[in-house]
């Protein structure tokens, strides 16, 4: 068994491992809430991953370590020019640069898409995440009670 980090596009056969990762991540952090996990099936996740993989406006990059998904970065189109970015890293792998690697690969993908603007929502008290987003030129567009809306033109 080799201990190697791989970044790649998610594919339908990742469904079971992605569900497992999401369940674990939702228990690790106050910042992450995945509400409908109990109703998620492998079959429905396979269909969703296939649709994302085939899309020109949506993307899901995964970080795989030792055959397990330990993080992902998602681009979800809101219209033909704007998309929301979401990123989750297994807490056991925080502070290893994985978020930066995923964001870089995802932004490379966005650069060849028709998308013009990427935005995200982050908790104000998540200073580590805010710092990472600022490193990639995301700026605060809107301040809410508990969160910031940050965006970047691409």
TORPA-4810 file (N, C-alpha, C, O; in nm, 3 decimals):
<nodes>
NODE_1_0.084_-0.117_0.000_0.000_0.000_0.000_0.089_0.125_0.000_0.169_0.143_0.092_X
NODE_2_0.076_0.209_-0.101_0.159_0.329_-0.107_0.081_0.447_-0.050_-0.040_0.458_-0.066_X
NODE_3_0.153_0.533_0.015_0.092_0.655_0.069_0.119_0.769_-0.027_0.222_0.835_-0.019_X
NODE_4_0.025_0.791_-0.119_0.043_0.891_-0.222_-0.085_0.972_-0.235_-0.195_0.918_-0.235_X
NODE_5_-0.068_1.104_-0.247_-0.181_1.193_-0.268_-0.203_1.211_-0.417_-0.109_1.239_-0.492_X
NODE_6_-0.327_1.193_-0.460_-0.365_1.211_-0.599_-0.482_1.309_-0.605_-0.576_1.298_-0.526_X
NODE_7_-0.476_1.403_-0.697_-0.587_1.494_-0.723_-0.641_1.460_-0.861_-0.566_1.447_-0.958_X
NODE_8_-0.774_1.448_-0.869_-0.834_1.415_-0.998_-0.982_1.449_-0.996_-1.039_1.479_-0.891_X
NODE_9_-1.044_1.445_-1.115_-1.187_1.463_-1.124_-1.258_1.343_-1.061_-1.214_1.229_-1.076_X
NODE_10_-1.366_1.370_-0.993_-1.447_1.261_-0.938_-1.519_1.191_-1.052_-1.559_1.253_-1.150_X
NODE_11_-1.535_1.060_-1.037_-1.605_0.978_-1.135_-1.714_0.899_-1.063_-1.708_0.885_-0.941_X
NODE_12_-1.812_0.846_-1.137_-1.923_0.776_-1.073_-1.881_0.664_-0.976_-1.947_0.643_-0.875_X
NODE_13_-1.774_0.594_-1.006_-1.732_0.485_-0.918_-1.676_0.534_-0.784_-1.645_0.453_-0.697_X
NODE_14_-1.663_0.666_-0.766_-1.621_0.724_-0.638_-1.737_0.739_-0.540_-1.715_0.780_-0.426_X
NODE_15_-1.857_0.707_-0.582_-1.976_0.737_-0.502_-1.969_0.685_-0.359_-1.991_0.763_-0.266_X
NODE_16_-1.940_0.560_-0.338_-1.939_0.503_-0.202_-1.833_0.569_-0.116_-1.858_0.601_0.001_X
NODE_17_-1.715_0.590_-0.171_-1.607_0.653_-0.094_-1.638_0.800_-0.065_-1.602_0.852_0.041_X
NODE_18_-1.704_0.866_-0.158_-1.740_1.006_-0.136_-1.846_1.018_-0.026_-1.838_1.107_0.059_X
NODE_19_-1.943_0.930_-0.027_-2.045_0.931_0.078_-1.980_0.906_0.214_-2.012_0.973_0.312_X
NODE_20_-1.891_0.811_0.220_-1.819_0.781_0.344_-1.741_0.903_0.392_-1.744_0.937_0.510_X
NODE_21_-1.672_0.969_0.300_-1.597_1.090_0.334_-1.690_1.199_0.386_-1.660_1.263_0.487_X
NODE_22_-1.802_1.222_0.319_-1.895_1.326_0.360_-1.950_1.301_0.501_-1.963_1.394_0.580_X
NODE_23_-1.980_1.176_0.530_-2.029_1.143_0.664_-1.923_1.171_0.769_-1.953_1.226_0.875_X
NODE_24_-1.800_1.133_0.740_-1.691_1.158_0.835_-1.668_1.308_0.852_-1.656_1.357_0.964_X
NODE_25_-1.661_1.380_0.742_-1.633_1.525_0.748_-1.743_1.600_0.822_-1.715_1.697_0.892_X
NODE_26_-1.866_1.556_0.807_-1.976_1.627_0.874_-1.969_1.611_1.025_-2.029_1.691_1.098_X
NODE_27_-1.898_1.512_1.073_-1.882_1.492_1.218_-1.755_1.558_1.272_-1.737_1.565_1.393_X
NODE_28_-1.669_1.606_1.185_-1.539_1.659_1.227_-1.536_1.809_1.250_-1.445_1.858_1.317_X
NODE_29_-1.630_1.881_1.199_-1.616_2.025_1.197_-1.747_2.096_1.225_-1.854_2.051_1.184_X
NODE_30_-1.737_2.207_1.296_-1.853_2.292_1.318_-1.888_2.370_1.191_-1.999_2.423_1.180_X
NODE_31_-1.797_2.376_1.097_-1.818_2.455_0.976_-1.896_2.380_0.869_-1.948_2.441_0.776_X
NODE_32_-1.905_2.248_0.882_-1.962_2.166_0.775_-2.093_2.105_0.819_-2.101_2.042_0.925_X
NODE_33_-2.196_2.123_0.739_-2.325_2.062_0.768_-2.376_1.999_0.638_-2.406_2.069_0.541_X
NODE_34_-2.386_1.869_0.639_-2.442_1.797_0.525_-2.573_1.736_0.572_-2.575_1.635_0.643_X
NODE_35_-2.683_1.798_0.532_-2.812_1.764_0.589_-2.873_1.635_0.539_-2.930_1.561_0.618_X
NODE_36_-2.865_1.606_0.415_-2.940_1.494_0.359_-2.858_1.367_0.341_-2.890_1.286_0.254_X
NODE_37_-2.755_1.349_0.420_-2.669_1.232_0.403_-2.741_1.101_0.433_-2.711_0.999_0.371_X
NODE_38_-2.833_1.103_0.525_-2.900_0.978_0.563_-2.982_0.921_0.447_-3.004_0.800_0.440_X
NODE_39_-3.027_1.006_0.357_-3.108_0.962_0.243_-3.026_0.939_0.116_-3.080_0.898_0.013_X
NODE_40_-2.897_0.965_0.123_-2.811_0.953_0.006_-2.781_0.806_-0.022_-2.739_0.731_0.066_X
NODE_41_-2.801_0.766_-0.148_-2.770_0.628_-0.186_-2.650_0.629_-0.281_-2.619_0.730_-0.344_X
NODE_42_-2.585_0.516_-0.289_-2.471_0.504_-0.381_-2.518_0.527_-0.524_-2.450_0.594_-0.602_X
NODE_43_-2.633_0.472_-0.558_-2.685_0.486_-0.694_-2.713_0.632_-0.730_-2.678_0.678_-0.838_X
NODE_44_-2.777_0.705_-0.638_-2.807_0.846_-0.666_-2.678_0.928_-0.673_-2.668_1.022_-0.753_X
NODE_45_-2.581_0.893_-0.591_-2.454_0.965_-0.594_-2.377_0.933_-0.723_-2.311_1.021_-0.778_X
NODE_46_-2.385_0.810_-0.770_-2.322_0.776_-0.899_-2.382_0.859_-1.011_-2.309_0.910_-1.097_X
NODE_47_-2.514_0.874_-1.012_-2.581_0.954_-1.114_-2.538_1.100_-1.105_-2.512_1.164_-1.207_X
NODE_48_-2.531_1.151_-0.984_-2.490_1.290_-0.963_-2.346_1.312_-1.010_-2.317_1.410_-1.078_X
NODE_49_-2.257_1.221_-0.973_-2.117_1.233_-1.015_-2.102_1.223_-1.166_-2.019_1.293_-1.224_X
NODE_50_-2.181_1.140_-1.230_-2.177_1.129_-1.376_-2.221_1.261_-1.440_-2.160_1.307_-1.536_X
NODE_51_-2.328_1.321_-1.386_-2.377_1.448_-1.441_-2.273_1.558_-1.423_-2.253_1.639_-1.514_X
NODE_52_-2.207_1.561_-1.308_-2.103_1.660_-1.285_-1.986_1.637_-1.381_-1.935_1.732_-1.441_X
NODE_53_-1.946_1.513_-1.396_-1.833_1.478_-1.483_-1.859_1.519_-1.629_-1.768_1.561_-1.699_X
NODE_54_-1.985_1.505_-1.672_-2.021_1.537_-1.811_-2.043_1.687_-1.833_-2.046_1.732_-1.948_X
NODE_55_-2.058_1.763_-1.726_-2.093_1.904_-1.735_-1.976_1.992_-1.778_-1.860_1.963_-1.748_X
NODE_56_-2.008_2.099_-1.848_-1.908_2.200_-1.884_-1.906_2.315_-1.782_-1.819_2.402_-1.788_X
NODE_57_-2.003_2.315_-1.687_-2.014_2.423_-1.591_-1.996_2.379_-1.446_-1.989_2.463_-1.356_X
NODE_58_-1.989_2.250_-1.422_-1.977_2.196_-1.287_-1.854_2.106_-1.280_-1.816_2.042_-1.378_X
NODE_59_-1.794_2.101_-1.162_-1.675_2.019_-1.145_-1.666_1.971_-1.000_-1.709_2.040_-0.908_X
NODE_60_-1.610_1.854_-0.983_-1.580_1.802_-0.850_-1.444_1.736_-0.856_-1.427_1.630_-0.916_X
NODE_61_-1.347_1.801_-0.792_-1.212_1.747_-0.782_-1.200_1.678_-0.647_-1.247_1.731_-0.546_X
NODE_62_-1.136_1.562_-0.644_-1.116_1.491_-0.518_-0.967_1.475_-0.492_-0.885_1.465_-0.583_X
NODE_63_-0.936_1.473_-0.362_-0.801_1.441_-0.315_-0.810_1.300_-0.260_-0.889_1.272_-0.169_X
NODE_64_-0.729_1.211_-0.314_-0.731_1.071_-0.274_-0.595_1.037_-0.212_-0.490_1.063_-0.270_X
NODE_65_-0.601_0.978_-0.092_-0.480_0.936_-0.023_-0.499_0.791_0.019_-0.592_0.759_0.092_X
NODE_66_-0.409_0.705_-0.026_-0.419_0.563_0.008_-0.556_0.505_-0.026_-0.613_0.429_0.052_X
NODE_67_-0.609_0.542_-0.141_-0.735_0.493_-0.195_-0.860_0.551_-0.127_-0.972_0.515_-0.164_X
NODE_68_-0.842_0.639_-0.028_-0.956_0.703_0.038_-0.966_0.848_-0.004_-0.865_0.916_-0.021_X
NODE_69_-1.089_0.896_-0.021_-1.110_1.037_-0.048_-1.090_1.113_0.083_-1.152_1.081_0.184_X
NODE_70_-1.002_1.212_0.079_-0.973_1.290_0.200_-1.007_1.438_0.181_-0.986_1.519_0.272_X
NODE_71_-1.059_1.472_0.064_-1.098_1.610_0.041_-1.161_1.626_-0.096_-1.145_1.542_-0.185_X
NODE_72_-1.233_1.736_-0.111_-1.288_1.768_-0.242_-1.305_1.917_-0.257_-1.314_1.991_-0.159_X
NODE_73_-1.310_1.959_-0.382_-1.339_2.097_-0.418_-1.445_2.093_-0.526_-1.428_2.028_-0.629_X
NODE_74_-1.555_2.162_-0.502_-1.670_2.155_-0.590_-1.699_2.290_-0.653_-1.696_2.392_-0.584_X
NODE_75_-1.726_2.291_-0.780_-1.777_2.407_-0.852_-1.919_2.373_-0.893_-1.942_2.276_-0.966_X
NODE_76_-2.014_2.452_-0.846_-2.155_2.430_-0.880_-2.208_2.555_-0.949_-2.220_2.661_-0.888_X
NODE_77_-2.239_2.542_-1.078_-2.287_2.656_-1.156_-2.422_2.703_-1.106_-2.511_2.622_-1.078_X
NODE_78_-2.436_2.833_-1.095_-2.564_2.895_-1.059_-2.633_2.950_-1.182_-2.756_2.963_-1.185_X
NODE_79_-2.555_2.981_-1.284_-2.604_3.017_-1.416_-2.488_2.994_-1.513_-2.390_2.930_-1.475_X
NODE_80_-2.497_3.045_-1.634_-2.393_3.014_-1.733_-2.263_3.090_-1.710_-2.163_3.063_-1.777_X
NODE_81_-2.262_3.186_-1.615_-2.141_3.264_-1.592_-2.091_3.262_-1.448_-1.977_3.301_-1.423_X
NODE_82_-2.173_3.218_-1.353_-2.135_3.221_-1.212_-2.147_3.083_-1.149_-2.236_3.005_-1.182_X
NODE_83_-2.056_3.055_-1.058_-2.059_2.926_-0.988_-2.012_2.945_-0.844_-1.938_3.037_-0.812_X
NODE_84_-2.058_2.854_-0.761_-2.019_2.855_-0.620_-1.910_2.751_-0.598_-1.918_2.640_-0.649_X
NODE_85_-1.810_2.788_-0.521_-1.701_2.698_-0.485_-1.724_2.648_-0.343_-1.759_2.725_-0.254_X
NODE_86_-1.704_2.520_-0.323_-1.709_2.461_-0.190_-1.591_2.367_-0.175_-1.556_2.295_-0.269_X
NODE_87_-1.532_2.366_-0.057_-1.417_2.278_-0.036_-1.425_2.219_0.104_-1.461_2.287_0.200_X
NODE_88_-1.390_2.091_0.112_-1.390_2.020_0.240_-1.267_1.929_0.243_-1.238_1.858_0.147_X
NODE_89_-1.196_1.934_0.356_-1.078_1.850_0.376_-1.097_1.772_0.505_-1.139_1.829_0.606_X
NODE_90_-1.066_1.644_0.504_-1.068_1.561_0.625_-0.980_1.628_0.730_-0.865_1.664_0.702_X
NODE_91_-1.033_1.644_0.850_-0.960_1.716_0.956_-0.823_1.653_0.985_-0.729_1.722_1.024_X
NODE_92_-0.813_1.522_0.968_-0.685_1.454_0.991_-0.577_1.501_0.894_-0.459_1.474_0.916_X
NODE_93_-0.616_1.570_0.786_-0.522_1.613_0.684_-0.512_1.765_0.672_-0.452_1.816_0.578_X
NODE_94_-0.571_1.837_0.767_-0.560_1.983_0.765_-0.413_2.024_0.778_-0.331_1.950_0.834_X
NODE_95_-0.382_2.140_0.727_-0.247_2.200_0.738_-0.141_2.124_0.660_-0.023_2.124_0.698_X
NODE_96_-0.182_2.059_0.553_-0.088_1.990_0.466_-0.089_2.046_0.323_-0.028_1.987_0.234_X
NODE_97_-0.157_2.157_0.301_-0.161_2.219_0.169_-0.261_2.158_0.074_-0.267_2.198_-0.043_X
NODE_98_-0.341_2.063_0.119_-0.434_1.994_0.030_-0.541_2.088_-0.023_-0.578_2.081_-0.141_X
NODE_99_-0.591_2.177_0.062_-0.692_2.274_0.016_-0.634_2.360_-0.097_-0.701_2.386_-0.197_X
NODE_100_-0.511_2.405_-0.080_-0.448_2.487_-0.184_-0.432_2.410_-0.315_-0.460_2.462_-0.422_X
NODE_101_-0.387_2.285_-0.305_-0.373_2.203_-0.427_-0.507_2.188_-0.498_-0.515_2.202_-0.620_X
NODE_102_-0.613_2.159_-0.421_-0.745_2.141_-0.482_-0.796_2.270_-0.544_-0.851_2.268_-0.654_X
NODE_103_-0.779_2.381_-0.475_-0.825_2.509_-0.529_-0.749_2.540_-0.658_-0.811_2.583_-0.756_X
NODE_104_-0.619_2.520_-0.660_-0.539_2.546_-0.780_-0.588_2.463_-0.898_-0.608_2.516_-1.007_X
NODE_105_-0.607_2.334_-0.877_-0.654_2.247_-0.986_-0.794_2.287_-1.031_-0.824_2.288_-1.151_X
NODE_106_-0.879_2.321_-0.936_-1.016_2.360_-0.969_-1.018_2.492_-1.045_-1.092_2.507_-1.142_X
NODE_107_-0.937_2.588_-1.003_-0.931_2.716_-1.075_-0.873_2.698_-1.215_-0.912_2.769_-1.308_X
NODE_108_-0.779_2.604_-1.233_-0.730_2.572_-1.367_-0.845_2.522_-1.454_-0.858_2.561_-1.570_X
NODE_109_-0.928_2.434_-1.396_-1.044_2.383_-1.471_-1.138_2.498_-1.506_-1.185_2.507_-1.620_X
NODE_110_-1.165_2.586_-1.410_-1.255_2.700_-1.433_-1.202_2.788_-1.546_-1.279_2.842_-1.625_X
NODE_111_-1.071_2.802_-1.554_-1.011_2.885_-1.658_-1.042_2.840_-1.799_-1.037_2.921_-1.892_X
NODE_112_-1.075_2.714_-1.817_-1.111_2.665_-1.951_-1.262_2.648_-1.966_-1.309_2.591_-2.064_X
NODE_113_-1.337_2.697_-1.869_-1.484_2.690_-1.877_-1.538_2.828_-1.916_-1.464_2.926_-1.919_X
NODE_114_-1.668_2.836_-1.945_-1.727_2.967_-1.976_-1.758_3.052_-1.852_-1.807_3.164_-1.865_X
NODE_115_-1.730_3.000_-1.733_-1.761_3.073_-1.611_-1.677_3.201_-1.600_-1.560_3.203_-1.639_X
NODE_116_-1.737_3.305_-1.546_-1.668_3.434_-1.533_-1.647_3.475_-1.388_-1.559_3.555_-1.359_X
NODE_117_-1.728_3.419_-1.296_-1.719_3.458_-1.156_-1.740_3.336_-1.067_-1.830_3.255_-1.090_X
NODE_118_-1.656_3.325_-0.965_-1.667_3.219_-0.865_-1.691_3.288_-0.731_-1.625_3.386_-0.698_X
NODE_119_-1.786_3.234_-0.655_-1.810_3.290_-0.522_-1.820_3.176_-0.422_-1.836_3.060_-0.459_X
NODE_120_-1.811_3.211_-0.295_-1.820_3.113_-0.187_-1.870_3.183_-0.062_-1.868_3.305_-0.052_X
NODE_121_-1.915_3.103_0.032_-1.956_3.155_0.162_-1.871_3.087_0.268_-1.856_2.965_0.267_X
NODE_122_-1.816_3.166_0.359_-1.727_3.114_0.462_-1.762_3.178_0.596_-1.797_3.296_0.603_X
NODE_123_-1.753_3.099_0.701_-1.778_3.153_0.835_-1.671_3.255_0.870_-1.553_3.234_0.842_X
NODE_124_-1.714_3.367_0.931_-1.620_3.473_0.969_-1.511_3.424_1.064_-1.399_3.475_1.061_X
NODE_125_-1.544_3.327_1.148_-1.446_3.279_1.246_-1.354_3.170_1.189_-1.273_3.114_1.262_X
NODE_126_-1.366_3.140_1.060_-1.280_3.042_0.996_-1.164_3.116_0.928_-1.155_3.122_0.805_X
NODE_127_-1.077_3.171_1.011_-0.968_3.256_0.959_-0.872_3.181_0.868_-0.818_3.240_0.775_X
NODE_128_-0.851_3.053_0.893_-0.761_2.975_0.807_-0.817_2.967_0.665_-0.745_2.989_0.568_X
NODE_129_-0.946_2.936_0.654_-1.008_2.928_0.521_-1.007_3.064_0.452_-0.976_3.073_0.333_X
NODE_130_-1.039_3.169_0.526_-1.040_3.304_0.468_-0.902_3.338_0.412_-0.890_3.393_0.303_X
NODE_131_-0.799_3.305_0.487_-0.662_3.331_0.441_-0.632_3.255_0.311_-0.573_3.311_0.218_X
NODE_132_-0.673_3.130_0.305_-0.649_3.051_0.182_-0.722_3.115_0.064_-0.664_3.128_-0.044_X
NODE_133_-0.848_3.154_0.084_-0.923_3.214_-0.027_-0.859_3.346_-0.071_-0.851_3.374_-0.190_X
NODE_134_-0.814_3.426_0.024_-0.748_3.553_-0.011_-0.620_3.528_-0.090_-0.584_3.605_-0.178_X
NODE_135_-0.551_3.418_-0.057_-0.429_3.381_-0.130_-0.458_3.361_-0.279_-0.372_3.383_-0.363_X
NODE_136_-0.581_3.319_-0.310_-0.621_3.297_-0.450_-0.707_3.411_-0.502_-0.788_3.392_-0.594_X
NODE_137_-0.691_3.529_-0.444_-0.752_3.654_-0.490_-0.904_3.661_-0.475_-0.969_3.737_-0.546_X
NODE_138_-0.960_3.584_-0.384_-1.101_3.603_-0.350_-1.110_3.725_-0.258_-1.029_3.741_-0.167_X
NODE_139_-1.208_3.809_-0.282_-1.228_3.927_-0.198_-1.368_3.925_-0.139_-1.460_3.864_-0.195_X
NODE_140_-1.383_3.991_-0.027_-1.512_3.995_0.041_-1.608_4.084_-0.037_-1.579_4.200_-0.064_X
NODE_141_-1.721_4.027_-0.071_-1.823_4.098_-0.147_-1.938_4.141_-0.056_-2.001_4.245_-0.079_X
NODE_142_-1.966_4.060_0.046_-2.079_4.085_0.134_-2.050_4.026_0.271_-1.996_3.916_0.282_X
NODE_143_-2.086_4.099_0.375_-2.070_4.052_0.512_-2.208_4.025_0.570_-2.295_4.112_0.568_X
NODE_144_-2.227_3.905_0.621_-2.352_3.868_0.687_-2.324_3.855_0.837_-2.212_3.883_0.881_X
NODE_145_-2.423_3.813_0.914_-2.405_3.799_1.059_-2.289_3.707_1.093_-2.201_3.744_1.170_X
NODE_146_-2.289_3.586_1.037_-2.188_3.486_1.072_-2.093_3.451_0.959_-1.992_3.385_0.981_X
NODE_147_-2.125_3.494_0.838_-2.046_3.453_0.723_-2.006_3.571_0.634_-2.059_3.682_0.646_X
NODE_148_-1.912_3.542_0.546_-1.871_3.634_0.441_-1.903_3.569_0.307_-1.891_3.448_0.292_X
NODE_149_-1.942_3.648_0.212_-1.951_3.605_0.073_-1.828_3.661_0.006_-1.807_3.782_0.002_X
NODE_150_-1.746_3.572_-0.048_-1.623_3.611_-0.116_-1.635_3.572_-0.263_-1.702_3.475_-0.297_X
NODE_151_-1.570_3.648_-0.350_-1.579_3.617_-0.492_-1.449_3.648_-0.564_-1.359_3.714_-0.511_X
NODE_152_-1.443_3.597_-0.685_-1.325_3.614_-0.770_-1.373_3.612_-0.915_-1.451_3.526_-0.954_X
NODE_153_-1.325_3.707_-0.993_-1.351_3.705_-1.136_-1.246_3.615_-1.200_-1.129_3.619_-1.162_X
NODE_154_-1.288_3.535_-1.297_-1.194_3.443_-1.362_-1.187_3.468_-1.511_-1.113_3.400_-1.581_X
</nodes>
